[in-house]
Amino acid sequence: MFSKGRRFRVLLLLGVTVVVIIISAVYLVHYYGETRPTVAQAGRPFAVKIHERTVYLTRGEYALAFATHAIAIIAMGVFIGTAIKSRGAKK
């Protein structure tokens, strides 16, 4: 379907995108771990343990952290699946 050079460029672009998504998800968790309160407060019902430290998140923060991790996992799966399929493709 694609030439070898085009497949490489698509995989490279997809790989860079996946790395950016993963770094963003990890950064968000570390950011929350450093900047969110460590004692329960009204409006922050979600206790999350980040590197031996418990922080309390709002519903939106919790949903965003969960969503970024889910997107990162899906992106890794898409990249791995595409790479495997590309290796088996005819030249």
N, C-alpha and C positions, 0 to 999 in steps of 0.2 A: 504494500500500500504506500508506504513512505520510503524514500531512499535512505540509505544508511546515514548520510550526513544529516538529513532532516530528523530522523529518529533520535540521533544523538542530541541535536539541539532541543527537541521536545523534552527528552529526558533530563537534560541539563536545566532547562527552565523549570520543569516540574520539581527537580531536586532542590534548586535554590528556593523555590516557593515553599517547599516542605520545611527546609531549614529555618526560614523566616518565621513560619507558623510555630514551629517547635520553640524557637527562642522566645517568641512573643508569649507563649503559654507559660514557659518557665519564668520569664521576667515578671509576668503578672502575679504569679504565686509568690515569688520572692518579695515583690513590691507590697502585696497584701501582708505578708509576714512581718515586714519591717514597719509598716505604717498604720496598721489597724490596731484597735485597742485590745489589750490582753485581759481585760475584765469585762464581764457581761454588762451590756447597756441596753436600754430600751431601744427597740428597732434593730437590734443586731442579734437575732436569735440563733444564728448558725455558728457553732463552735467548730473551728477547723484547726487541726494540729499541723503546723508547718515547721519541720526541723526542731522537734522537741519544744516548740512554743505554741501555745494555744491562742488563737486570735478569733475575734468575733466579727462575722460578716453580715451585711444586710442581705436581703433576698436577691437583689439585683447583682451584688458582688459575687454571691455564691453561684448564681446562675451563669454569670459571665465566666467565672473560673471553670465551672463544669463544662460549659460550651466550648471554651478554647481547648480544653483537654480532649474533648470528643472530636473536635475538628482536626486537631493534631494527629490523633490516632487514625482517623479516616484518611487524612492526607498521606500518612506513612503507608497505609494499606494500598492506596491508589498508586503511589510511587512504586512500591515493591511489585505490585501486580503488573503495572505497565512495564517495568524493567524486565520482569520474567517473560512476559509476553513478547517483548521486543527482541529478547535473545533468541527466542524460537522462531521469529519471523524469517521468511525467505528473503534472500538478498536480491 
